[in-house]
C-alpha cells in the first residue's frame, strides 16, 4: 500500500479504499436422483467444451494472422500447438458422448427385458439341417 500512497501523492489522486472480497465456492448439487445430476454434468461439460473450442478457433485465426505477418518460427509453433489442443478438445467431446452412453446403457437394459441374439450358430449334422430346412419349406 505504500507504493499506492506514493503514486497518489505524485499524481495528486485520491486514495482508493480496498475491500476484501471473500471467495465463495459453489457447493456441489447433491441429489438422490443421480441420473439428473449426471445429465446436468454432461450438459455442463459439453457446453464448456463448445465454449473452449470456439475461443480456441478465434485464437487460432488471430495467431495464424500473426504468424503470417511475422513469419517467425515460434509463431508457427504456437499455431501448431493451438491446432493440437483443438483436436484434443474434439476428441474429449467424443469421449464424453461415449461415457454418457455407457452410463445410459444400464438404465435402458433395466427398462427393457428383451434380449436379441445375433449370429446364432446351428450345431448338428448336415442331415439334421436338411430336415430342418425341408420342414420350414413344407410349412410355408
C-alpha positions in Angstrom: 0.0 0.0 0.0 3.0 2.3 0.5 3.6 2.4 -3.3 0.0 3.3 -3.9 0.3 6.2 -1.4 3.4 7.5 -3.1 1.8 7.3 -6.5 -1.3 9.0 -5.2 0.8 11.9 -3.9 2.9 12.2 -7.1 -0.2 12.2 -9.4 -2.4 14.1 -7.0 -5.0 11.4 -6.8 -7.5 10.4 -4.1 -6.6 7.1 -2.5 -8.8 4.1 -3.2 -10.3 2.2 -0.3 -9.9 -1.5 -1.0 -12.4 -4.0 0.3 -11.5 -7.6 1.0 -13.6 -9.9 -1.2 -14.2 -13.4 0.2 -14.2 -16.2 -2.4 -17.4 -18.1 -2.4 -17.1 -21.6 -3.6 -20.2 -23.1 -5.0 -21.4 -26.3 -3.2 -22.0 -29.2 -5.4 -25.6 -30.2 -6.1 -26.0 -33.4 -4.2 -29.2 -35.1 -5.2 -30.7 -38.5 -4.7 -31.6 -38.6 -8.4 -28.1 -39.4 -9.8 -29.5 -39.6 -13.4 -30.4 -35.9 -13.3 -27.0 -35.0 -11.8 -25.2 -37.0 -14.5 -27.3 -35.4 -17.2 -26.7 -31.9 -15.8 -22.9 -32.5 -15.5 -22.9 -33.9 -19.1 -24.6 -30.8 -20.5 -22.3 -28.5 -18.4 -19.1 -30.3 -19.6 -20.3 -30.3 -23.2 -21.2 -26.6 -23.1 -17.8 -25.8 -21.6 -16.0 -27.7 -24.3 -18.0 -25.9 -27.0 -17.1 -22.6 -25.5 -13.4 -23.6 -25.3 -13.4 -24.8 -28.9 -15.0 -21.5 -30.1 -12.4 -19.4 -28.1 -9.7 -21.7 -29.5 -10.8 -21.2 -33.0 -10.7 -17.4 -32.6 -7.3 -17.6 -31.0 -6.1 -19.9 -33.8 -7.3 -17.4 -36.5 -5.7 -14.5 -34.7 -2.4 -16.3 -34.1 -2.3 -17.5 -37.7 -2.6 -13.9 -38.9 0.3 -13.0 -36.5 2.4 -15.9 -37.8 1.8 -15.0 -41.5 2.8 -11.4 -40.9 5.8 -12.0 -38.7 7.0 -15.2 -40.5 8.6 -16.2 -37.2 9.0 -19.9 -36.4 7.8 -19.5 -32.9 4.5 -18.0 -34.1 4.0 -21.1 -36.3 4.9 -23.4 -33.4 2.1 -21.7 -31.4 -0.3 -22.1 -34.2 0.5 -25.8 -34.3 0.0 -26.1 -30.6 -3.4 -24.4 -30.7 -4.4 -26.8 -33.6 -3.4 -29.8 -31.5 -5.3 -28.5 -28.5 -8.4 -28.0 -30.6 -8.1 -31.5 -32.0 -7.7 -32.9 -28.4 -10.9 -31.0 -27.3 -12.8 -32.5 -30.2 -11.6 -35.9 -29.0 -12.7 -35.1 -25.5 -16.1 -34.2 -26.7 -16.5 -37.5 -28.4 -15.2 -39.2 -25.3 -17.8 -37.6 -23.1 -20.5 -38.8 -25.5 -19.2 -42.3 -25.3 -19.0 -42.2 -21.5 -22.6 -40.8 -21.3 -23.8 -43.6 -23.5 -22.1 -46.2 -21.2 -23.9 -44.6 -18.2 -27.2 -44.7 -20.0 -26.9 -48.3 -21.2 -27.5 -50.0 -17.8 -30.6 -47.9 -17.3 -32.0 -48.9 -20.7 -31.3 -52.6 -20.1 -33.2 -52.4 -16.8 -36.2 -50.9 -18.6 -36.2 -53.4 -21.5 -36.2 -57.1 -20.7 -35.9 -58.3 -24.3 -32.6 -59.6 -25.4 -31.8 -60.0 -29.1 -29.3 -62.7 -30.1 -27.4 -62.2 -33.3 -25.1 -64.6 -35.1 -26.8 -67.8 -33.8 -25.0 -70.9 -34.9 -26.6 -74.2 -35.9 -25.0 -77.2 -34.2 -25.8 -80.5 -35.9 -25.1 -82.6 -38.9 -25.9 -81.7 -42.5 -28.7 -84.3 -42.4 -30.3 -82.5 -39.5 -30.0 -79.2 -41.2 -31.5 -80.6 -44.4 -34.5 -82.0 -42.4 -35.0 -78.7 -40.7 -34.9 -76.7 -43.9 -37.4 -79.2 -45.6 -39.8 -78.8 -42.6 -39.6 -75.0 -42.9 -40.3 -75.1 -46.7 -43.2 -77.5 -46.2 -44.8 -75.3 -43.6 -44.9 -72.3 -46.0 
